[in-house]
Amino acid sequence: MYLVAFPLLLIPFALYNMIAFLLNMSFTETAFAIPLGSDRRMPLNVGDLLVAIGMLLLYVEVLKAARFGSKGVANHILSFILFVAMVSELALVPRASTPTLLLLAVLGFVDVITGISLSIRPKQREIVLEGSDQAPV
């Protein structure tokens, strides 16, 4: 797999910045509505959609972190850099300080902590039981 060292949460973060700075769109605008039944619809905001995408990609990130490999350390470092970028933008750019970015930063924090906790866990050792070669009597 070639995307092992690519932090997937970069995708919703990049989309967030495109929506906020290039499109000048509000995150409270309705992207679409999900029909729930007879005459009921649940509107889904742009910010909610970004957070949902981030949550799905976080699941994939956790699966990647659970695998062993030489690219795992690079993925953890890039995830940490992405988390620092999210928090920095949240704290330093007033226009970007929205609840959507806060939730994306929380997802980034979960990604960093999960990656660290999965990489420092003790490896399982194989236990070999030696027995006698004699048949039971």
N, C-alpha and C positions, 0 to 999 in steps of 0.2 A: 504494500500500500504506500503510495507516494505522498499522501497528505498527512502522514503521521506527525510531522513536526510543524503543522500549520494549526494555529489556534482557531477553531471554528467560530468562536464568539466574536471574531473580527468581522464576520459577515453582518450580524445585526448592528454592530457598532458603526461599521461603514455606512450601512443603510440609514442609521439614525443621523449621522452627520450629513449625508446627502439630503435627507428630508428637511433637516433643520436649517442648513446653510445654503444649499443650492436651490431647493424648491420653495423655501420659505413657507412651508406647510405647518399647520398646527397638528399636534399629536392627538388632539381631541376630536379631529374630524373623523366622521364615520367612513371606514374603508368599504365595508359591506355589512349586510345583515344576514344572520343565520335564521332560517325558518324553524320554529320550534313546534309547530302544530297548527291548530286552527286559529288563524288570524293573529298569531303571536310571532314576533321576530325579535331576535337579540342583536342589537347593533354592535359591531366590533370596531373599535377605534384603531387608528394607525399605531398608536403607542402600545395598545394591547396586542396587536398583531406582531409587533417587533419583540415584545417580551415573550410571546408564545413561541416564536421562531427561536429565540434565544434559549428557552427552556428545552426545546427539542434538540438543539445543537449541544446543549450542556449534557444531555443524556449520551450523545455520541462521544463527547469529550471524556466522560467518565468511563465509557467502554474502552476508549483508547488508552486511558491512564492505567486501566487494569491489566493491560498487556505489557509484557516485558519486551524491551528492545533498546537498542543503542540510541534511538532518536527520542526516547522518552524524556531525557534530561533537557534536550533542546525544546521540546514541547512545553515543559514546565517553565522554562526560562521565558519563552515567548508569551505564555499565558500570564506570567507575572508582569511582564512589560506591558501587555495589553490592559491588565487590571490597573496598573499605575497610570496609564494614559486615560482610562475611563475616569478614575478618581480625580486626576489632575484637571481634566476638562470640566468635570462636575463642579470642582471647587473654584477654578480660575476663570471660566467663561460664563458670565451671567446669562447670556442668551441660551446656553445649553443646559442650564440648571432646571431640569424637569424631572418629574417622578419616573418617567420612562428611563432616562439615563441612570437614575439612582437604582432602579431595579436591574438594569443591565450590569451595573457595577457590582451589585450583590451577586448576580450570577457569575461574574468574573471572579469574585472572592471565593465562591463555592468551588469553582473550577480549580483555583490555585490551591486551596486547602485540601481538596480531594486528591489532586495530583501529588501533593507532598505526603499526605497520609498513606496513599497507596504505594509510593515509592520507598518509604522508610519502614514498611512492615517487614517483619522477619520472614525470610523465605522458608518454605516448608522443606523439611529434610526427609529424605526417604529412609524408612526404617526397614532393615532387612533382618528377618528372623532366620537364624541358622538352625537347622534341625538335623537329626541323624538320618542316615540313608537306609536304616533298617526298616523293614516292614513291621507293622504292629503285630503283636503276638496274640 
